[in-house]
Amino acid sequence: MKSRSKVLSGLITTVSIVLLVYFLSEITAVPAPDICRQTISAAALADTGSDQDTLVDNALLQQSTCKEGAEAPDLR
């Protein structure tokens, strides 16, 4: 009887910890940034050199996947 209650108690504890971790991860999750708005800005702010060239190339490639009706990024 004691063995059965220990197993049940361990199972309840494990399920409680898993649910707690899941809910905490959902609460603290940060939404993914809008790639259409950030790629050009990242390319403009990058250091000159290969990093900037790579980011510009990536931004140009990503623009083709953005919706045409999407707001243009503010580059000020």
All heavy atoms as a GROMACS GRO file, in nm:
protein
  559
    1MET      N    1   0.082  -0.118   0.000
    1MET     CA    2   0.000   0.000   0.000
    1MET      C    3   0.088   0.126   0.000
    1MET      O    4   0.058   0.220  -0.070
    1MET     CB    5  -0.093  -0.005   0.121
    1MET     CG    6  -0.199   0.100   0.117
    1MET     SD    7  -0.343   0.047   0.028
    1MET     CE    8  -0.466   0.072   0.149
    2LYS      N    9   0.196   0.124   0.079
    2LYS     CA   10   0.284   0.239   0.084
    2LYS      C   11   0.352   0.260  -0.051
    2LYS      O   12   0.373   0.373  -0.093
    2LYS     CB   13   0.388   0.223   0.194
    2LYS     CG   14   0.335   0.241   0.332
    2LYS     CD   15   0.447   0.235   0.433
    2LYS     CE   16   0.392   0.256   0.573
    2LYS     NZ   17   0.497   0.259   0.673
    3SER      N   18   0.389   0.151  -0.116
    3SER     CA   19   0.456   0.160  -0.245
    3SER      C   20   0.364   0.223  -0.349
    3SER      O   21   0.408   0.306  -0.429
    3SER     CB   22   0.500   0.021  -0.290
    3SER     OG   23   0.556   0.028  -0.418
    4ARG      N   24   0.238   0.185  -0.345
    4ARG     CA   25   0.141   0.239  -0.441
    4ARG      C   26   0.120   0.389  -0.418
    4ARG      O   27   0.110   0.466  -0.512
    4ARG     CB   28   0.010   0.164  -0.426
    4ARG     CG   29  -0.091   0.200  -0.529
    4ARG     CD   30  -0.213   0.114  -0.518
    4ARG     NE   31  -0.307   0.144  -0.623
    4ARG     CZ   32  -0.425   0.093  -0.632
    4ARG    NH1   33  -0.467   0.004  -0.541
    4ARG    NH2   34  -0.506   0.125  -0.730
    5SER      N   35   0.114   0.431  -0.294
    5SER     CA   36   0.094   0.573  -0.265
    5SER      C   37   0.218   0.655  -0.301
    5SER      O   38   0.207   0.769  -0.344
    5SER     CB   39   0.058   0.593  -0.118
    5SER     OG   40   0.165   0.555  -0.034
    6LYS      N   41   0.338   0.596  -0.289
    6LYS     CA   42   0.460   0.666  -0.330
    6LYS      C   43   0.464   0.686  -0.481
    6LYS      O   44   0.503   0.790  -0.530
    6LYS     CB   45   0.584   0.589  -0.284
    6LYS     CG   46   0.613   0.603  -0.137
    6LYS     CD   47   0.743   0.534  -0.102
    6LYS     CE   48   0.773   0.551   0.046
    6LYS     NZ   49   0.901   0.489   0.082
    7VAL      N   50   0.424   0.583  -0.554
    7VAL     CA   51   0.421   0.592  -0.700
    7VAL      C   52   0.320   0.697  -0.743
    7VAL      O   53   0.347   0.780  -0.831
    7VAL     CB   54   0.389   0.455  -0.764
    7VAL    CG1   55   0.362   0.468  -0.913
    7VAL    CG2   56   0.503   0.357  -0.739
    8LEU      N   57   0.203   0.694  -0.683
    8LEU     CA   58   0.098   0.792  -0.716
    8LEU      C   59   0.143   0.933  -0.682
    8LEU      O   60   0.123   1.027  -0.760
    8LEU     CB   61  -0.032   0.756  -0.644
    8LEU     CG   62  -0.153   0.841  -0.678
    8LEU    CD1   63  -0.184   0.831  -0.826
    8LEU    CD2   64  -0.272   0.797  -0.596
    9SER      N   65   0.207   0.949  -0.568
    9SER     CA   66   0.256   1.080  -0.527
    9SER      C   67   0.365   1.130  -0.623
    9SER      O   68   0.368   1.246  -0.661
    9SER     CB   69   0.312   1.072  -0.384
    9SER     OG   70   0.370   1.194  -0.348
   10GLY      N   71   0.453   1.040  -0.663
   10GLY     CA   72   0.558   1.077  -0.760
   10GLY      C   73   0.499   1.115  -0.895
   10GLY      O   74   0.546   1.209  -0.960
   11LEU      N   75   0.398   1.042  -0.937
   11LEU     CA   76   0.333   1.072  -1.064
   11LEU      C   77   0.263   1.207  -1.060
   11LEU      O   78   0.274   1.287  -1.154
   11LEU     CB   79   0.232   0.961  -1.097
   11LEU     CG   80   0.157   0.974  -1.230
   11LEU    CD1   81   0.256   0.970  -1.345
   11LEU    CD2   82   0.055   0.863  -1.243
   12ILE      N   83   0.194   1.236  -0.952
   12ILE     CA   84   0.126   1.365  -0.937
   12ILE      C   85   0.228   1.479  -0.933
   12ILE      O   86   0.208   1.583  -0.996
   12ILE     CB   87   0.037   1.365  -0.811
   12ILE    CG1   88  -0.083   1.272  -0.833
   12ILE    CG2   89  -0.010   1.505  -0.777
   12ILE    CD1   90  -0.167   1.249  -0.710
   13THR      N   91   0.338   1.458  -0.863
   13THR     CA   92   0.443   1.560  -0.857
   13THR      C   93   0.503   1.586  -0.995
   13THR      O   94   0.522   1.700  -1.036
   13THR     CB   95   0.554   1.517  -0.758
   13THR    OG1   96   0.494   1.496  -0.630
   13THR    CG2   97   0.662   1.621  -0.748
   14THR      N   98   0.532   1.480  -1.068
   14THR     CA   99   0.590   1.493  -1.202
   14THR      C  100   0.495   1.566  -1.296
   14THR      O  101   0.537   1.657  -1.368
   14THR     CB  102   0.624   1.353  -1.259
   14THR    OG1  103   0.713   1.287  -1.169
   14THR    CG2  104   0.688   1.364  -1.395
   15VAL      N  105   0.369   1.529  -1.297
   15VAL     CA  106   0.271   1.595  -1.384
   15VAL      C  107   0.255   1.741  -1.344
   15VAL      O  108   0.248   1.829  -1.432
   15VAL     CB  109   0.135   1.520  -1.378
   15VAL    CG1  110   0.025   1.600  -1.445
   15VAL    CG2  111   0.148   1.382  -1.441
   16SER      N  112   0.256   1.770  -1.216
   16SER     CA  113   0.244   1.909  -1.169
   16SER      C  114   0.362   1.993  -1.216
   16SER      O  115   0.344   2.106  -1.260
   16SER     CB  116   0.233   1.914  -1.017
   16SER     OG  117   0.120   1.846  -0.972
   17ILE      N  118   0.483   1.938  -1.206
   17ILE     CA  119   0.602   2.012  -1.248
   17ILE      C  120   0.601   2.035  -1.398
   17ILE      O  121   0.631   2.146  -1.445
   17ILE     CB  122   0.729   1.937  -1.203
   17ILE    CG1  123   0.743   1.946  -1.051
   17ILE    CG2  124   0.853   1.994  -1.272
   17ILE    CD1  125   0.854   1.860  -0.994
   18VAL      N  126   0.563   1.934  -1.475
   18VAL     CA  127   0.556   1.949  -1.621
   18VAL      C  128   0.453   2.056  -1.659
   18VAL      O  129   0.479   2.141  -1.744
   18VAL     CB  130   0.525   1.814  -1.689
   18VAL    CG1  131   0.490   1.833  -1.836
   18VAL    CG2  132   0.643   1.720  -1.674
   19LEU      N  133   0.337   2.053  -1.596
   19LEU     CA  134   0.235   2.154  -1.626
   19LEU      C  135   0.280   2.294  -1.584
   19LEU      O  136   0.255   2.391  -1.657
   19LEU     CB  137   0.103   2.118  -1.556
   19LEU     CG  138   0.026   2.001  -1.616
   19LEU    CD1  139  -0.094   1.966  -1.530
   19LEU    CD2  140  -0.016   2.031  -1.759
   20LEU      N  141   0.348   2.305  -1.472
   20LEU     CA  142   0.398   2.434  -1.427
   20LEU      C  143   0.500   2.490  -1.525
   20LEU      O  144   0.494   2.608  -1.562
   20LEU     CB  145   0.460   2.420  -1.287
   20LEU     CG  146   0.520   2.548  -1.228
   20LEU    CD1  147   0.409   2.648  -1.200
   20LEU    CD2  148   0.596   2.515  -1.102
   21VAL      N  149   0.592   2.408  -1.570
   21VAL     CA  150   0.693   2.452  -1.668
   21VAL      C  151   0.625   2.493  -1.799
   21VAL      O  152   0.660   2.594  -1.859
   21VAL     CB  153   0.798   2.343  -1.691
   21VAL    CG1  154   0.886   2.375  -1.810
   21VAL    CG2  155   0.882   2.324  -1.566
   22TYR      N  156   0.526   2.416  -1.843
   22TYR     CA  157   0.456   2.449  -1.966
   22TYR      C  158   0.385   2.584  -1.956
   22TYR      O  159   0.398   2.669  -2.044
   22TYR     CB  160   0.354   2.340  -2.000
   22TYR     CG  161   0.265   2.377  -2.115
   22TYR    CD1  162   0.312   2.375  -2.246
   22TYR    CD2  163   0.134   2.418  -2.093
   22TYR    CE1  164   0.231   2.410  -2.352
   22TYR    CE2  165   0.052   2.454  -2.198
   22TYR     CZ  166   0.100   2.450  -2.327
   22TYR     OH  167   0.021   2.486  -2.431
   23PHE      N  168   0.310   2.605  -1.848
   23PHE     CA  169   0.237   2.731  -1.833
   23PHE      C  170   0.332   2.849  -1.816
   23PHE      O  171   0.307   2.957  -1.869
   23PHE     CB  172   0.137   2.723  -1.718
   23PHE     CG  173   0.016   2.641  -1.751
   23PHE    CD1  174  -0.017   2.530  -1.674
   23PHE    CD2  175  -0.065   2.673  -1.858
   23PHE    CE1  176  -0.128   2.454  -1.704
   23PHE    CE2  177  -0.176   2.597  -1.890
   23PHE     CZ  178  -0.207   2.487  -1.812
   24LEU      N  179   0.440   2.832  -1.744
   24LEU     CA  180   0.537   2.940  -1.730
   24LEU      C  181   0.603   2.974  -1.864
   24LEU      O  182   0.628   3.090  -1.894
   24LEU     CB  183   0.643   2.905  -1.626
   24LEU     CG  184   0.596   2.910  -1.481
   24LEU    CD1  185   0.707   2.864  -1.389
   24LEU    CD2  186   0.549   3.049  -1.443
   25SER      N  187   0.631   2.873  -1.945
   25SER     CA  188   0.691   2.900  -2.075
   25SER      C  189   0.592   2.971  -2.168
   25SER      O  190   0.630   3.055  -2.248
   25SER     CB  191   0.742   2.772  -2.140
   25SER     OG  192   0.634   2.688  -2.174
   26GLU      N  193   0.464   2.937  -2.159
   26GLU     CA  194   0.363   3.004  -2.240
   26GLU      C  195   0.342   3.148  -2.196
   26GLU      O  196   0.323   3.238  -2.279
   26GLU     CB  197   0.230   2.928  -2.234
   26GLU     CG  198   0.230   2.799  -2.310
   26GLU     CD  199   0.249   2.820  -2.459
   26GLU    OE1  200   0.186   2.909  -2.516
   26GLU    OE2  201   0.329   2.744  -2.517
   27ILE      N  202   0.346   3.173  -2.067
   27ILE     CA  203   0.324   3.308  -2.014
   27ILE      C  204   0.440   3.400  -2.052
   27ILE      O  205   0.420   3.516  -2.086
   27ILE     CB  206   0.306   3.304  -1.861
   27ILE    CG1  207   0.173   3.241  -1.826
   27ILE    CG2  208   0.315   3.443  -1.800
   27ILE    CD1  209   0.156   3.212  -1.678
   28THR      N  210   0.562   3.348  -2.046
   28THR     CA  211   0.680   3.432  -2.071
   28THR      C  212   0.725   3.430  -2.216
   28THR      O  213   0.826   3.491  -2.249
   28THR     CB  214   0.797   3.387  -1.981
   28THR    OG1  215   0.828   3.250  -2.011
   28THR    CG2  216   0.761   3.402  -1.835
   29ALA      N  217   0.652   3.363  -2.303
   29ALA     CA  218   0.691   3.355  -2.444
   29ALA      C  219   0.680   3.493  -2.509
   29ALA      O  220   0.583   3.566  -2.488
   29ALA     CB  221   0.604   3.255  -2.518
   30VAL      N  222   0.780   3.526  -2.588
   30VAL     CA  223   0.781   3.653  -2.660
   30VAL      C  224   0.741   3.623  -2.804
   30VAL      O  225   0.798   3.534  -2.866
   30VAL     CB  226   0.922   3.716  -2.655
   30VAL    CG1  227   0.927   3.843  -2.736
   30VAL    CG2  228   0.964   3.739  -2.512
   31PRO      N  229   0.645   3.696  -2.858
   31PRO     CA  230   0.605   3.670  -2.997
   31PRO      C  231   0.720   3.697  -3.093
   31PRO      O  232   0.803   3.786  -3.070
   31PRO     CB  233   0.489   3.766  -3.021
   31PRO     CG  234   0.499   3.869  -2.914
   31PRO     CD  235   0.571   3.808  -2.800
   32ALA      N  236   0.724   3.619  -3.198
   32ALA     CA  237   0.830   3.635  -3.297
   32ALA      C  238   0.816   3.772  -3.365
   32ALA      O  239   0.705   3.816  -3.396
   32ALA     CB  240   0.821   3.525  -3.401
   33PRO      N  241   0.927   3.839  -3.388
   33PRO     CA  242   0.918   3.970  -3.454
   33PRO      C  243   0.876   3.955  -3.600
   33PRO      O  244   0.898   3.851  -3.662
   33PRO     CB  245   1.061   4.024  -3.443
   33PRO     CG  246   1.147   3.904  -3.427
   33PRO     CD  247   1.063   3.803  -3.355
   34ASP      N  248   0.817   4.059  -3.651
   34ASP     CA  249   0.774   4.060  -3.791
   34ASP      C  250   0.898   4.071  -3.879
   34ASP      O  251   0.965   4.174  -3.880
   34ASP     CB  252   0.678   4.176  -3.816
   34ASP     CG  253   0.624   4.178  -3.957
   34ASP    OD1  254   0.641   4.077  -4.030
   34ASP    OD2  255   0.565   4.280  -3.996
   35ILE      N  256   0.927   3.966  -3.952
   35ILE     CA  257   1.049   3.961  -4.034
   35ILE      C  258   1.047   4.068  -4.143
   35ILE      O  259   1.151   4.120  -4.181
   35ILE     CB  260   1.068   3.819  -4.092
   35ILE    CG1  261   1.208   3.803  -4.151
   35ILE    CG2  262   0.966   3.789  -4.199
   35ILE    CD1  263   1.316   3.791  -4.050
   36CYS      N  264   0.929   4.105  -4.189
   36CYS     CA  265   0.919   4.204  -4.296
   36CYS      C  266   0.959   4.344  -4.247
   36CYS      O  267   1.003   4.426  -4.325
   36CYS     CB  268   0.778   4.208  -4.353
   36CYS     SG  269   0.731   4.053  -4.434
   37ARG      N  270   0.943   4.370  -4.120
   37ARG     CA  271   0.975   4.501  -4.067
   37ARG      C  272   1.117   4.510  -4.014
   37ARG      O  273   1.172   4.617  -4.002
   37ARG     CB  274   0.878   4.537  -3.955
   37ARG     CG  275   0.735   4.550  -4.003
   37ARG     CD  276   0.643   4.595  -3.894
   37ARG     NE  277   0.679   4.722  -3.835
   37ARG     CZ  278   0.648   4.842  -3.884
   37ARG    NH1  279   0.579   4.848  -3.996
   37ARG    NH2  280   0.684   4.951  -3.823
   38GLN      N  281   1.179   4.398  -3.979
   38GLN     CA  282   1.307   4.405  -3.912
   38GLN      C  283   1.428   4.377  -3.999
   38GLN      O  284   1.537   4.415  -3.964
   38GLN     CB  285   1.308   4.310  -3.794
   38GLN     CG  286   1.219   4.359  -3.683
   38GLN     CD  287   1.254   4.294  -3.552
   38GLN    OE1  288   1.319   4.193  -3.549
   38GLN    NE2  289   1.210   4.354  -3.444
   39THR      N  290   1.413   4.312  -4.112
   39THR     CA  291   1.531   4.275  -4.189
   39THR      C  292   1.602   4.396  -4.248
   39THR      O  293   1.725   4.403  -4.246
   39THR     CB  294   1.495   4.176  -4.301
   39THR    OG1  295   1.389   4.232  -4.379
   39THR    CG2  296   1.454   4.043  -4.246
   40ILE      N  297   1.528   4.492  -4.300
   40ILE     CA  298   1.589   4.611  -4.357
   40ILE      C  299   1.655   4.694  -4.248
   40ILE      O  300   1.766   4.744  -4.264
   40ILE     CB  301   1.484   4.695  -4.434
   40ILE    CG1  302   1.424   4.615  -4.549
   40ILE    CG2  303   1.545   4.823  -4.485
   40ILE    CD1  304   1.520   4.579  -4.659
   41SER      N  305   1.590   4.705  -4.134
   41SER     CA  306   1.647   4.781  -4.023
   41SER      C  307   1.776   4.718  -3.974
   41SER      O  308   1.873   4.787  -3.945
   41SER     CB  309   1.548   4.787  -3.906
   41SER     OG  310   1.429   4.848  -3.947
   42ALA      N  311   1.779   4.585  -3.965
   42ALA     CA  312   1.900   4.516  -3.920
   42ALA      C  313   2.013   4.537  -4.020
   42ALA      O  314   2.128   4.556  -3.982
   42ALA     CB  315   1.872   4.367  -3.902
   43ALA      N  316   1.981   4.537  -4.148
   43ALA     CA  317   2.084   4.557  -4.249
   43ALA      C  318   2.138   4.699  -4.242
   43ALA      O  319   2.258   4.722  -4.260
   43ALA     CB  320   2.026   4.529  -4.388
   44ALA      N  321   2.052   4.795  -4.213
   44ALA     CA  322   2.097   4.934  -4.206
   44ALA      C  323   2.182   4.960  -4.082
   44ALA      O  324   2.273   5.042  -4.085
   44ALA     CB  325   1.977   5.027  -4.205
   45LEU      N  326   2.158   4.888  -3.974
   45LEU     CA  327   2.230   4.910  -3.850
   45LEU      C  328   2.356   4.825  -3.836
   45LEU      O  329   2.435   4.848  -3.745
   45LEU     CB  330   2.138   4.882  -3.730
   45LEU     CG  331   2.021   4.977  -3.714
   45LEU    CD1  332   1.930   4.929  -3.603
   45LEU    CD2  333   2.068   5.118  -3.686
   46ALA      N  334   2.378   4.731  -3.924
   46ALA     CA  335   2.492   4.641  -3.911
   46ALA      C  336   2.622   4.714  -3.941
   46ALA      O  337   2.625   4.816  -4.010
   46ALA     CB  338   2.476   4.524  -4.007
   47ASP      N  339   2.730   4.659  -3.886
   47ASP     CA  340   2.863   4.713  -3.917
   47ASP      C  341   2.890   4.692  -4.065
   47ASP      O  342   2.842   4.598  -4.126
   47ASP     CB  343   2.970   4.640  -3.835
   47ASP     CG  344   2.962   4.673  -3.688
   47ASP    OD1  345   2.911   4.782  -3.655
   47ASP    OD2  346   3.006   4.590  -3.607
   48THR      N  347   2.970   4.780  -4.119
   48THR     CA  348   3.005   4.764  -4.260
   48THR      C  349   3.091   4.640  -4.277
   48THR      O  350   3.162   4.599  -4.187
   48THR     CB  351   3.081   4.888  -4.312
   48THR    OG1  352   3.196   4.907  -4.230
   48THR    CG2  353   2.994   5.011  -4.308
   49GLY      N  354   3.082   4.582  -4.393
   49GLY     CA  355   3.160   4.462  -4.420
   49GLY      C  356   3.069   4.347  -4.458
   49GLY      O  357   2.958   4.365  -4.507
   50SER      N  358   3.118   4.228  -4.434
   50SER     CA  359   3.046   4.109  -4.478
   50SER      C  360   2.914   4.089  -4.404
   50SER      O  361   2.818   4.038  -4.461
   50SER     CB  362   3.133   3.984  -4.463
   50SER     OG  363   3.162   3.963  -4.326
   51ASP      N  364   2.909   4.130  -4.276
   51ASP     CA  365   2.783   4.116  -4.202
   51ASP      C  366   2.673   4.201  -4.265
   51ASP      O  367   2.561   4.155  -4.281
   51ASP     CB  368   2.800   4.158  -4.056
   51ASP     CG  369   2.876   4.056  -3.974
   51ASP    OD1  370   2.887   3.941  -4.019
   51ASP    OD2  371   2.922   4.093  -3.865
   52GLN      N  372   2.706   4.322  -4.302
   52GLN     CA  373   2.606   4.410  -4.361
   52GLN      C  374   2.564   4.357  -4.497
   52GLN      O  375   2.445   4.356  -4.530
   52GLN     CB  376   2.657   4.552  -4.373
   52GLN     CG  377   2.549   4.650  -4.417
   52GLN     CD  378   2.596   4.793  -4.419
   52GLN    OE1  379   2.713   4.818  -4.440
   52GLN    NE2  380   2.505   4.885  -4.396
   53ASP      N  381   2.658   4.312  -4.577
   53ASP     CA  382   2.625   4.257  -4.708
   53ASP      C  383   2.534   4.135  -4.696
   53ASP      O  384   2.436   4.121  -4.770
   53ASP     CB  385   2.752   4.218  -4.784
   53ASP     CG  386   2.837   4.338  -4.822
   53ASP    OD1  387   2.782   4.451  -4.826
   53ASP    OD2  388   2.958   4.320  -4.845
   54THR      N  389   2.562   4.050  -4.600
   54THR     CA  390   2.480   3.931  -4.579
   54THR      C  391   2.340   3.969  -4.534
   54THR      O  392   2.241   3.912  -4.582
   54THR     CB  393   2.546   3.839  -4.474
   54THR    OG1  394   2.677   3.806  -4.518
   54THR    CG2  395   2.466   3.713  -4.453
   55LEU      N  396   2.329   4.065  -4.444
   55LEU     CA  397   2.198   4.108  -4.397
   55LEU      C  398   2.117   4.176  -4.507
   55LEU      O  399   1.996   4.159  -4.517
   55LEU     CB  400   2.212   4.200  -4.276
   55LEU     CG  401   2.250   4.130  -4.147
   55LEU    CD1  402   2.282   4.233  -4.040
   55LEU    CD2  403   2.141   4.038  -4.100
   56VAL      N  404   2.182   4.254  -4.591
   56VAL     CA  405   2.112   4.318  -4.703
   56VAL      C  406   2.061   4.212  -4.799
   56VAL      O  407   1.946   4.217  -4.844
   56VAL     CB  408   2.204   4.420  -4.773
   56VAL    CG1  409   2.143   4.465  -4.904
   56VAL    CG2  410   2.230   4.538  -4.683
   57ASP      N  411   2.146   4.114  -4.831
   57ASP     CA  412   2.103   4.007  -4.920
   57ASP      C  413   1.984   3.931  -4.862
   57ASP      O  414   1.887   3.901  -4.930
   57ASP     CB  415   2.218   3.910  -4.948
   57ASP     CG  416   2.328   3.972  -5.031
   57ASP    OD1  417   2.303   4.077  -5.095
   57ASP    OD2  418   2.440   3.916  -5.030
   58ASN      N  419   1.991   3.901  -4.732
   58ASN     CA  420   1.882   3.831  -4.665
   58ASN      C  421   1.755   3.915  -4.666
   58ASN      O  422   1.646   3.864  -4.690
   58ASN     CB  423   1.922   3.796  -4.522
   58ASN     CG  424   1.817   3.713  -4.453
   58ASN    OD1  425   1.755   3.628  -4.515
   58ASN    ND2  426   1.796   3.737  -4.325
   59ALA      N  427   1.768   4.045  -4.642
   59ALA     CA  428   1.650   4.134  -4.642
   59ALA      C  429   1.584   4.137  -4.779
   59ALA      O  430   1.462   4.135  -4.790
   59ALA     CB  431   1.691   4.273  -4.599
   60LEU      N  432   1.664   4.141  -4.882
   60LEU     CA  433   1.608   4.143  -5.017
   60LEU      C  434   1.539   4.012  -5.051
   60LEU      O  435   1.434   4.011  -5.116
   60LEU     CB  436   1.719   4.174  -5.119
   60LEU     CG  437   1.777   4.315  -5.110
   60LEU    CD1  438   1.896   4.329  -5.204
   60LEU    CD2  439   1.672   4.419  -5.141
   61LEU      N  440   1.595   3.901  -5.006
   61LEU     CA  441   1.531   3.772  -5.029
   61LEU      C  442   1.401   3.759  -4.950
   61LEU      O  443   1.304   3.703  -4.999
   61LEU     CB  444   1.626   3.658  -4.992
   61LEU     CG  445   1.744   3.638  -5.086
   61LEU    CD1  446   1.841   3.536  -5.027
   61LEU    CD2  447   1.697   3.594  -5.222
   62GLN      N  448   1.399   3.810  -4.828
   62GLN     CA  449   1.280   3.799  -4.744
   62GLN      C  450   1.167   3.888  -4.793
   62GLN      O  451   1.051   3.859  -4.767
   62GLN     CB  452   1.313   3.834  -4.599
   62GLN     CG  453   1.401   3.733  -4.530
   62GLN     CD  454   1.331   3.599  -4.512
   62GLN    OE1  455   1.210   3.591  -4.501
   62GLN    NE2  456   1.410   3.494  -4.513
   63GLN      N  457   1.199   3.996  -4.862
   63GLN     CA  458   1.094   4.087  -4.909
   63GLN      C  459   0.999   4.018  -5.005
   63GLN      O  460   0.882   4.052  -5.010
   63GLN     CB  461   1.155   4.209  -4.976
   63GLN     CG  462   1.195   4.317  -4.880
   63GLN     CD  463   1.243   4.441  -4.954
   63GLN    OE1  464   1.294   4.433  -5.065
   63GLN    NE2  465   1.227   4.555  -4.891
   64SER      N  466   1.048   3.921  -5.078
   64SER     CA  467   0.960   3.853  -5.173
   64SER      C  468   0.854   3.769  -5.102
   64SER      O  469   0.750   3.740  -5.159
   64SER     CB  470   1.042   3.765  -5.267
   64SER     OG  471   1.106   3.662  -5.192
   65THR      N  472   0.878   3.732  -4.977
   65THR     CA  473   0.780   3.652  -4.903
   65THR      C  474   0.682   3.739  -4.826
   65THR      O  475   0.584   3.688  -4.772
   65THR     CB  476   0.851   3.557  -4.804
   65THR    OG1  477   0.925   3.634  -4.711
   65THR    CG2  478   0.942   3.460  -4.876
   66CYS      N  479   0.707   3.869  -4.818
   66CYS     CA  480   0.617   3.959  -4.745
   66CYS      C  481   0.495   3.990  -4.830
   66CYS      O  482   0.503   3.996  -4.952
   66CYS     CB  483   0.689   4.089  -4.710
   66CYS     SG  484   0.826   4.065  -4.595
   67LYS      N  485   0.384   4.015  -4.764
   67LYS     CA  486   0.263   4.051  -4.837
   67LYS      C  487   0.277   4.192  -4.892
   67LYS      O  488   0.335   4.279  -4.828
   67LYS     CB  489   0.142   4.043  -4.743
   67LYS     CG  490   0.114   3.904  -4.696
   67LYS     CD  491  -0.006   3.903  -4.603
   67LYS     CE  492  -0.031   3.764  -4.552
   67LYS     NZ  493  -0.138   3.760  -4.453
   68GLU      N  494   0.219   4.213  -5.008
   68GLU     CA  495   0.229   4.345  -5.070
   68GLU      C  496   0.154   4.450  -4.991
   68GLU      O  497   0.191   4.566  -4.990
   68GLU     CB  498   0.176   4.340  -5.214
   68GLU     CG  499   0.266   4.265  -5.306
   68GLU     CD  500   0.216   4.264  -5.448
   68GLU    OE1  501   0.131   4.350  -5.481
   68GLU    OE2  502   0.257   4.178  -5.526
   69GLY      N  503   0.049   4.413  -4.920
   69GLY     CA  504  -0.031   4.507  -4.845
   69GLY      C  505   0.030   4.540  -4.710
   69GLY      O  506  -0.021   4.624  -4.638
   70ALA      N  507   0.141   4.476  -4.676
   70ALA     CA  508   0.202   4.501  -4.545
   70ALA      C  509   0.262   4.639  -4.542
   70ALA      O  510   0.306   4.694  -4.642
   70ALA     CB  511   0.310   4.395  -4.518
   71GLU      N  512   0.264   4.694  -4.422
   71GLU     CA  513   0.319   4.828  -4.403
   71GLU      C  514   0.469   4.828  -4.430
   71GLU      O  515   0.539   4.737  -4.390
   71GLU     CB  516   0.295   4.869  -4.258
   71GLU     CG  517   0.220   4.997  -4.244
   71GLU     CD  518   0.200   5.029  -4.096
   71GLU    OE1  519   0.295   5.079  -4.033
   71GLU    OE2  520   0.090   5.002  -4.048
   72ALA      N  521   0.518   4.929  -4.494
   72ALA     CA  522   0.661   4.940  -4.519
   72ALA      C  523   0.732   4.978  -4.388
   72ALA      O  524   0.678   5.051  -4.306
   72ALA     CB  525   0.688   5.048  -4.624
   73PRO      N  526   0.854   4.927  -4.367
   73PRO     CA  527   0.924   4.960  -4.245
   73PRO      C  528   0.965   5.106  -4.240
   73PRO      O  529   0.993   5.168  -4.343
   73PRO     CB  530   1.047   4.869  -4.248
   73PRO     CG  531   1.063   4.829  -4.390
   73PRO     CD  532   0.927   4.836  -4.452
   74ASP      N  533   0.963   5.161  -4.121
   74ASP     CA  534   1.004   5.300  -4.100
   74ASP      C  535   1.155   5.302  -4.083
   74ASP      O  536   1.206   5.249  -3.984
   74ASP     CB  537   0.934   5.356  -3.977
   74ASP     CG  538   0.957   5.504  -3.960
   74ASP    OD1  539   1.006   5.568  -4.055
   74ASP    OD2  540   0.928   5.556  -3.851
   75LEU      N  541   1.228   5.361  -4.175
   75LEU     CA  542   1.374   5.360  -4.172
   75LEU      C  543   1.435   5.487  -4.117
   75LEU      O  544   1.551   5.514  -4.138
   75LEU     CB  545   1.428   5.333  -4.314
   75LEU     CG  546   1.390   5.198  -4.374
   75LEU    CD1  547   1.440   5.187  -4.515
   75LEU    CD2  548   1.440   5.084  -4.289
   76ARG      N  549   1.357   5.566  -4.046
   76ARG     CA  550   1.413   5.689  -3.989
   76ARG      C  551   1.498   5.663  -3.870
   76ARG      O  552   1.496   5.574  -3.800
   76ARG     CB  553   1.301   5.784  -3.949
   76ARG     CG  554   1.234   5.843  -4.070
   76ARG     CD  555   1.135   5.944  -4.028
   76ARG     NE  556   1.006   5.877  -4.029
   76ARG     CZ  557   0.896   5.928  -3.980
   76ARG    NH1  558   0.899   6.042  -3.919
   76ARG    NH2  559   0.783   5.865  -3.987
   0.00000   0.00000   0.00000
